[in-house]
Amino acid sequence: MQATIQTKLWKLTDDARGHMNIIEFRNYLFCLMFYAYLSEQVKKKRNKGYTIKKKYLFSSMVDNVEHGIWNNELLKTAFVEFNNSIEGTESAEALYDIFDDVDFSSTNLGRTEANRSLVISKIILGLKDIDFSDSRVSGEIFEYLIASFSAASGKNTADIYSPVQVSKLLAQLVGNSSNEINGVYDPAMGSASSLLQVGSKVKVKNYFGTELNKSTFNLARMNMIIHGVKFNKLNLRNANTLDDDQFKDKKFDAVVSIPPFSVNWEPVDDVRFNEYGKLAPRSKADYAFIEDMLYHLDEKGTMAVVLPHGVLFRGAAEGVIRKYIIDKQKSLDAVIGLPNNIFYGTMLATVVLVFKKEKNHDDILFVDAFNDFEKTKKNNVITDDGIDRIIDAYNKRENIAKYAKAVSYDDIIKNDYNLNINRYIDTYEDVEVNIEQVERDLKRTKTRIENLDIKILGLLNKL
């Protein structure tokens, strides 16, 4: 049933959006899904911090559409009433301006009011069969649609949507030895997939996250709430983490992120970045994100971040920062190479870096999980067995031929702090060669070449 609904909703995207940009249509669909979820909580008397009058409930809107009396003005009024209802309540911070990404008067929705109302009515009917009283069901459908829109956009969406298997890996790495986490933090949370995966692995008391893009920030809030996370557990901010630290001196048990890869940034004088001897280069903010995350990591916490492969070996300022982390902090715990082509819209090779400020070993574990994937139509997907294999290797820290190796600091220093995985794990496969067969093949090839030379010479003599 659930798979049927997912397929039906994706077909609705093609049928209803017309010439509208797919991401713009996504915003309308998600806003209506989220409103339907909130309406269902009111009907079940689970709502805290907001109210929705009966005539503005999603089920009432479905009735209007089915009776042919739908007009978008009703939805506009409903959203205004909803915003008024949250003022001064415990839900205000979690829900403020959450529907700002949709404009029911936009000509992109349709040239006339009738056309615009028709598109919205199609979406309403497409959502009517979803059981929004069940956070598990509605949450899975929401995640499915986020993934589908990311894949269909044709753009690099790694900073918006984290493939579930990658987020699951990060969650298992940071929640590996805990049953409960006081706080988990993501400085570039995208749609909050990684935060949610941590919450599915261990009990989380509070979620902290920052997202620069306003539309993605709204999507993240919807995603967490529709998955059943309570308003009072959410501490999410719409801001640029690197420019404006939203959580100052707060420390977290778990820190996870898949920040935008190698983006530009404007270096600032900030305690988070000052101890490393150099600032991350303006053209690549990868190490600036690492430094922010390390600053907010509790002394006994664990941090896991996905970054492009270049952070392992790039020199100049990044080389200075990497040397400081290895030599002085000794906080880098593991380097895990991931399969190529696991993110939508980018073929970049990526790695997971795991950090701990308190370690009981003087080495760094290297894992080459490059081949632990299944191929799909557009992307490679890390398998569950692949995740289990990585976690098992991380926990045991044993040398596994062509897969995992715990490398001493001395060996890393000998390699000039270059963390390229193939410097430490030899994945070369021995190939048996039949010398006699090779000699026979060479003789045959030589004979063919001599025969061709004779033919070519004969043709030239005839000219």
Wavefront OBJ file of the C-alpha trace (Angstrom):
o trace
v 0.000 0.000 0.000
v 2.738 2.440 1.011
v 4.788 1.757 -2.136
v 1.651 2.330 -4.214
v 1.073 5.720 -2.561
v 4.699 6.712 -3.171
v 4.457 5.808 -6.851
v 1.133 7.614 -7.137
v 2.538 10.782 -5.580
v 5.533 10.780 -7.880
v 3.222 10.371 -10.871
v 1.218 13.305 -9.513
v 4.372 15.411 -9.789
v 4.478 14.786 -13.532
v 0.731 15.209 -14.034
v 0.114 18.327 -11.963
v 3.182 20.548 -12.219
v 2.917 21.298 -15.948
v 5.800 23.591 -16.906
v 6.622 24.532 -13.308
v 10.188 24.037 -12.086
v 10.352 20.686 -10.284
v 11.865 22.178 -7.102
v 9.185 24.875 -6.978
v 6.490 22.212 -7.323
v 8.217 20.249 -4.576
v 7.678 23.164 -2.189
v 3.906 23.176 -2.824
v 3.661 19.410 -2.387
v 5.685 19.338 0.841
v 3.843 22.310 2.368
v 0.502 20.620 1.734
v 1.783 17.294 3.071
v 3.000 19.006 6.211
v -0.271 20.881 6.658
v -2.157 17.592 6.268
v 0.058 16.083 8.997
v -0.598 19.003 11.370
v -4.336 18.771 10.673
v -4.371 15.102 11.554
v -2.655 15.847 14.880
v -5.469 18.309 15.659
v -8.098 15.674 14.874
v -6.289 13.197 17.147
v -5.922 15.913 19.841
v -2.139 15.609 19.718
v -1.502 19.211 18.743
v 0.430 21.388 21.180
v 1.214 25.002 20.429
v -1.057 25.502 17.441
v -4.723 25.234 16.450
v -6.603 24.654 13.198
v -10.312 25.375 12.932
v -12.527 22.604 11.596
v -13.245 24.386 8.312
v -9.503 24.703 7.692
v -8.624 21.082 8.461
v -7.070 19.211 5.545
v -9.945 16.715 5.570
v -12.369 19.631 5.115
v -10.333 20.806 2.134
v -10.560 17.330 0.604
v -14.370 17.513 0.980
v -14.435 20.895 -0.748
v -12.395 19.611 -3.677
v -14.520 16.490 -4.043
v -17.668 18.644 -4.062
v -16.228 20.935 -6.736
v -16.127 24.073 -4.577
v -12.379 24.467 -4.146
v -10.600 27.834 -4.294
v -7.034 28.604 -3.180
v -8.275 31.549 -1.119
v -9.353 29.071 1.561
v -5.787 27.752 1.857
v -4.322 31.261 1.969
v -6.624 32.133 4.853
v -5.886 28.820 6.595
v -2.139 29.528 6.542
v -2.653 33.037 7.941
v -4.844 31.656 10.733
v -2.267 28.968 11.471
v 0.560 31.512 11.749
v -1.545 33.587 14.128
v -2.254 30.550 16.310
v 1.426 29.784 17.022
v 2.401 33.249 18.264
v 3.776 33.108 21.791
v 3.436 29.311 22.044
v 5.991 26.547 22.565
v 5.814 25.712 18.859
v 6.569 29.226 17.594
v 10.305 28.698 17.071
v 9.799 25.362 15.324
v 6.983 26.545 13.053
v 7.499 30.246 12.311
v 7.257 31.147 8.585
v 7.333 27.464 7.672
v 4.946 27.936 4.730
v 6.797 30.926 3.264
v 8.043 29.003 0.232
v 4.653 28.867 -1.449
v 2.714 31.634 -3.181
v -0.777 30.604 -4.206
v -1.040 33.689 -6.430
v 2.105 32.884 -8.416
v 1.662 32.704 -12.182
v 4.118 29.771 -12.136
v 1.283 27.822 -10.536
v -1.110 28.854 -13.311
v -2.064 31.900 -15.381
v -5.531 32.240 -13.902
v -6.956 31.754 -10.419
v -8.944 28.808 -11.755
v -5.805 27.159 -13.156
v -3.894 27.724 -9.928
v -6.735 26.254 -7.889
v -6.853 23.248 -10.188
v -3.183 22.407 -9.572
v -3.577 22.669 -5.798
v -6.787 20.614 -5.871
v -4.928 17.821 -7.688
v -2.273 17.787 -4.970
v -4.915 17.718 -2.227
v -6.643 14.709 -3.775
v -3.279 13.015 -4.295
v -2.581 13.240 -0.562
v -5.961 12.190 0.791
v -5.173 8.465 1.161
v -2.049 8.915 3.303
v -2.396 8.045 6.977
v -0.885 11.199 8.473
v -1.728 10.003 11.977
v 1.182 7.545 11.719
v 4.531 9.394 11.858
v 6.379 6.329 10.637
v 4.299 6.058 7.460
v 4.124 9.763 6.682
v 7.815 10.179 7.529
v 8.902 7.419 5.163
v 6.805 8.869 2.344
v 8.254 12.328 3.002
v 11.816 10.946 2.876
v 11.020 9.013 -0.315
v 9.824 12.191 -2.008
v 12.852 14.216 -0.853
v 15.104 11.563 -2.404
v 13.035 11.425 -5.607
v 13.068 15.195 -6.090
v 16.817 15.284 -5.428
v 17.441 12.600 -8.040
v 15.134 14.259 -10.584
v 16.617 17.735 -10.233
v 19.816 16.724 -12.047
v 21.854 18.950 -9.730
v 24.369 18.294 -6.983
v 22.049 17.944 -3.976
v 24.488 16.416 -1.472
v 24.064 19.496 0.744
v 20.247 19.175 0.667
v 19.583 15.449 0.777
v 21.872 12.839 2.300
v 21.286 9.348 0.859
v 19.780 7.333 3.665
v 22.595 4.756 3.701
v 25.245 7.462 4.142
v 23.259 9.060 6.974
v 22.755 5.634 8.521
v 26.523 5.048 8.475
v 27.212 8.393 10.198
v 24.544 7.643 12.812
v 26.053 4.251 13.628
v 29.527 5.732 13.915
v 28.537 8.432 16.416
v 25.912 6.393 18.257
v 28.039 3.306 18.426
v 28.631 3.196 22.181
v 25.666 5.140 23.566
v 22.073 4.433 24.443
v 21.248 8.098 24.907
v 22.632 11.361 23.541
v 22.026 14.713 25.208
v 22.530 16.649 21.997
v 23.381 15.972 18.345
v 24.574 18.795 16.090
v 24.758 19.290 12.317
v 26.190 22.625 11.079
v 24.903 22.109 7.522
v 21.855 19.944 8.092
v 20.198 20.057 4.663
v 16.877 18.241 5.002
v 17.934 16.877 8.444
v 18.286 13.287 7.252
v 21.465 12.689 9.252
v 19.972 14.114 12.447
v 16.945 11.855 12.043
v 19.121 8.790 11.477
v 20.968 9.467 14.735
v 17.574 9.667 16.453
v 16.602 6.301 14.998
v 19.820 4.747 16.320
v 19.830 6.112 19.896
v 17.571 8.175 22.132
v 18.278 11.873 21.493
v 17.208 14.515 24.008
v 17.818 17.535 21.771
v 18.569 18.239 18.117
v 20.705 21.178 16.989
v 21.205 22.201 13.392
v 21.925 25.104 11.063
v 20.984 25.523 7.417
v 21.811 28.473 5.170
v 19.146 28.021 2.485
v 15.703 29.143 3.718
v 13.717 26.662 1.628
v 15.923 23.775 2.761
v 15.677 25.004 6.356
v 11.867 24.857 6.112
v 12.115 21.393 4.572
v 14.323 20.218 7.445
v 11.842 21.423 10.063
v 8.956 19.724 8.269
v 10.956 16.519 7.906
v 11.786 16.310 11.608
v 8.302 17.197 12.828
v 6.559 14.849 10.396
v 8.841 12.089 11.745
v 7.367 12.751 15.188
v 10.152 14.830 16.797
v 8.641 17.077 19.490
v 8.854 20.860 19.117
v 10.740 21.294 22.394
v 13.544 19.028 21.162
v 14.252 21.151 18.084
v 16.948 23.820 18.080
v 17.236 24.598 14.377
v 18.530 27.827 12.846
v 18.436 29.448 9.408
v 21.940 30.918 9.221
v 25.443 30.619 7.759
v 27.293 28.476 10.297
v 30.748 29.663 9.298
v 29.870 33.376 9.475
v 27.608 33.251 12.492
v 27.977 30.514 15.112
v 24.459 29.934 16.418
v 25.424 27.798 19.386
v 28.521 29.647 20.691
v 30.188 27.614 23.467
v 27.696 24.730 23.484
v 29.200 21.229 23.255
v 27.527 18.114 21.859
v 27.835 14.363 22.426
v 27.453 13.666 18.715
v 28.269 15.789 15.680
v 27.399 14.681 12.132
v 27.361 16.443 8.791
v 27.613 16.258 5.027
v 28.463 19.923 4.409
v 28.535 21.412 0.897
v 31.721 20.200 -0.746
v 34.587 22.686 -1.230
v 32.419 25.821 -1.287
v 33.738 29.364 -1.073
v 33.683 31.116 2.280
v 34.849 34.379 3.798
v 37.375 33.655 6.597
v 36.507 35.382 9.871
v 38.318 36.028 13.142
v 36.649 33.424 15.311
v 37.743 31.249 18.214
v 36.618 28.173 16.255
v 39.268 28.724 13.571
v 42.148 30.458 15.349
v 44.167 27.609 16.881
v 45.207 25.821 13.677
v 47.986 28.113 12.451
v 46.245 28.832 9.157
v 42.697 29.583 8.016
v 41.000 27.297 5.510
v 41.369 28.752 1.981
v 38.610 31.017 0.666
v 37.947 28.650 -2.233
v 37.462 25.562 -0.047
v 35.586 25.656 3.261
v 35.981 21.932 4.004
v 38.392 22.403 6.904
v 36.414 25.365 8.240
v 33.470 22.986 8.702
v 35.753 20.453 10.400
v 37.002 23.144 12.788
v 33.474 24.309 13.639
v 32.412 20.736 14.348
v 35.490 19.991 16.475
v 34.912 23.169 18.472
v 31.380 22.009 19.325
v 32.338 18.379 20.013
v 32.219 17.372 23.670
v 35.414 15.914 25.159
v 33.798 12.480 25.305
v 31.809 12.825 22.076
v 32.158 11.393 18.560
v 32.021 13.275 15.271
v 31.584 11.941 11.726
v 31.711 14.111 8.619
v 31.595 13.336 4.879
v 33.940 15.388 2.705
v 35.588 15.195 -0.720
v 38.681 13.047 -1.046
v 40.911 16.114 -1.459
v 40.883 16.862 2.277
v 43.187 13.870 2.720
v 46.122 15.259 0.756
v 45.686 18.886 -0.360
v 48.573 21.058 0.762
v 49.188 24.735 1.637
v 46.874 25.970 4.434
v 44.913 22.711 4.471
v 48.142 20.764 4.936
v 49.023 22.920 7.949
v 45.580 22.375 9.486
v 45.703 18.630 8.831
v 49.150 18.395 10.474
v 47.877 20.273 13.549
v 44.875 17.941 13.900
v 47.114 14.867 13.674
v 50.119 16.138 15.659
v 48.620 18.373 18.323
v 44.955 17.447 18.759
v 45.361 13.766 17.895
v 41.588 13.799 17.410
v 41.322 12.060 14.032
v 40.158 8.506 14.747
v 39.341 6.999 11.342
v 39.419 7.635 7.598
v 36.790 5.676 5.657
v 36.803 5.713 1.868
v 33.303 5.553 0.341
v 32.196 4.284 -3.089
v 32.070 6.765 -5.952
v 28.784 8.161 -7.283
v 26.722 7.793 -4.096
v 25.409 11.385 -4.117
v 22.918 12.817 -6.580
v 24.475 15.109 -9.175
v 28.162 14.583 -8.351
v 30.706 11.868 -9.089
v 33.174 13.190 -6.478
v 35.052 10.599 -4.454
v 34.195 11.080 -0.778
v 35.420 9.983 2.639
v 34.079 9.822 6.166
v 36.382 11.333 8.786
v 35.691 10.216 12.363
v 36.982 12.294 15.280
v 37.243 11.740 19.026
v 38.960 14.089 21.456
v 39.536 11.290 23.952
v 41.110 8.211 22.351
v 42.673 5.147 23.952
v 44.907 4.289 20.972
v 47.786 6.024 19.199
v 46.824 5.346 15.618
v 44.338 6.227 12.886
v 42.171 3.521 11.340
v 41.949 3.471 7.537
v 39.076 1.634 5.842
v 38.696 1.154 2.081
v 34.964 0.605 1.514
v 35.172 1.667 -2.126
v 33.593 -1.557 -3.397
v 30.812 -1.933 -0.794
v 27.925 -0.834 -3.003
v 25.083 -1.915 -5.225
v 24.563 -0.207 -8.563
v 21.189 1.405 -9.329
v 20.037 3.240 -12.445
v 21.638 6.568 -11.540
v 23.767 6.028 -8.452
v 25.680 3.558 -6.363
v 24.182 2.676 -2.971
v 26.116 1.496 0.081
v 24.654 -1.840 1.146
v 23.523 -2.729 4.671
v 26.188 -5.438 4.672
v 28.696 -2.786 3.644
v 27.688 -0.583 6.580
v 27.920 -3.535 8.984
v 31.365 -4.380 7.649
v 32.587 -0.790 8.152
v 31.199 -0.611 11.707
v 32.696 -3.986 12.588
v 36.103 -2.904 11.294
v 35.841 0.409 13.157
v 34.981 -1.299 16.447
v 37.653 -3.988 16.254
v 40.425 -1.825 14.714
v 42.112 -4.953 13.366
v 44.153 -5.178 10.190
v 42.109 -6.743 7.389
v 43.953 -7.448 4.145
v 43.036 -4.987 1.377
v 40.302 -3.432 3.549
v 41.319 -1.987 6.939
v 44.494 -1.027 8.745
v 45.342 0.833 11.975
v 48.244 3.125 11.050
v 50.667 4.575 13.606
v 51.352 8.299 13.811
v 54.977 7.571 12.895
v 53.917 6.047 9.575
v 51.654 9.003 8.832
v 54.470 11.452 9.614
v 56.755 9.480 7.262
v 54.137 10.065 4.564
v 54.234 13.826 5.268
v 50.734 13.760 6.800
v 49.195 12.604 3.538
v 46.082 10.566 4.424
v 45.407 9.119 0.996
v 43.998 5.681 1.742
v 45.980 3.815 -0.920
v 49.216 4.853 0.810
v 48.294 2.634 3.740
v 46.020 -0.083 2.315
v 47.324 -2.099 -0.613
v 44.353 -3.137 -2.745
v 46.516 -4.487 -5.560
v 45.320 -7.893 -6.695
v 47.965 -10.461 -7.702
v 47.333 -11.846 -11.168
v 48.730 -15.192 -12.296
v 50.461 -14.938 -15.663
v 51.112 -17.938 -17.916
v 54.482 -16.977 -19.402
v 54.401 -19.735 -22.035
v 50.963 -18.573 -23.229
v 52.176 -14.970 -23.398
v 55.169 -16.033 -25.534
v 52.893 -17.956 -27.914
v 50.570 -14.947 -28.207
v 53.513 -12.632 -28.914
v 54.789 -14.955 -31.663
v 51.348 -15.058 -33.309
v 51.061 -11.287 -33.124
v 54.541 -10.862 -34.617
v 53.623 -13.198 -37.508
v 50.410 -11.225 -38.210
v 52.348 -7.952 -38.268
v 54.946 -9.400 -40.713
v 52.169 -10.650 -43.009
v 50.469 -7.247 -42.942
v 53.766 -5.525 -43.783
v 54.160 -7.787 -46.842
v 50.623 -7.007 -48.034
v 51.066 -3.262 -47.541
v 54.386 -3.331 -49.446
v 52.718 -5.206 -52.309
v 49.949 -2.619 -52.533
v 52.453 0.235 -52.546
v 54.415 -1.399 -55.436
v 51.226 -1.453 -57.520
v 50.748 2.335 -57.229
l 1 2 3 4 5 6 7 8 9 10 11 12 13 14 15 16 17 18 19 20 21 22 23 24 25 26 27 28 29 30 31 32 33 34 35 36 37 38 39 40 41 42 43 44 45 46 47 48 49 50 51 52 53 54 55 56 57 58 59 60 61 62 63 64 65 66 67 68 69 70 71 72 73 74 75 76 77 78 79 80 81 82 83 84 85 86 87 88 89 90 91 92 93 94 95 96 97 98 99 100 101 102 103 104 105 106 107 108 109 110 111 112 113 114 115 116 117 118 119 120 121 122 123 124 125 126 127 128 129 130 131 132 133 134 135 136 137 138 139 140 141 142 143 144 145 146 147 148 149 150 151 152 153 154 155 156 157 158 159 160 161 162 163 164 165 166 167 168 169 170 171 172 173 174 175 176 177 178 179 180 181 182 183 184 185 186 187 188 189 190 191 192 193 194 195 196 197 198 199 200 201 202 203 204 205 206 207 208 209 210 211 212 213 214 215 216 217 218 219 220 221 222 223 224 225 226 227 228 229 230 231 232 233 234 235 236 237 238 239 240 241 242 243 244 245 246 247 248 249 250 251 252 253 254 255 256 257 258 259 260 261 262 263 264 265 266 267 268 269 270 271 272 273 274 275 276 277 278 279 280 281 282 283 284 285 286 287 288 289 290 291 292 293 294 295 296 297 298 299 300 301 302 303 304 305 306 307 308 309 310 311 312 313 314 315 316 317 318 319 320 321 322 323 324 325 326 327 328 329 330 331 332 333 334 335 336 337 338 339 340 341 342 343 344 345 346 347 348 349 350 351 352 353 354 355 356 357 358 359 360 361 362 363 364 365 366 367 368 369 370 371 372 373 374 375 376 377 378 379 380 381 382 383 384 385 386 387 388 389 390 391 392 393 394 395 396 397 398 399 400 401 402 403 404 405 406 407 408 409 410 411 412 413 414 415 416 417 418 419 420 421 422 423 424 425 426 427 428 429 430 431 432 433 434 435 436 437 438 439 440 441 442 443 444 445 446 447 448 449 450 451 452 453 454 455 456 457 458 459 460 461 462 463
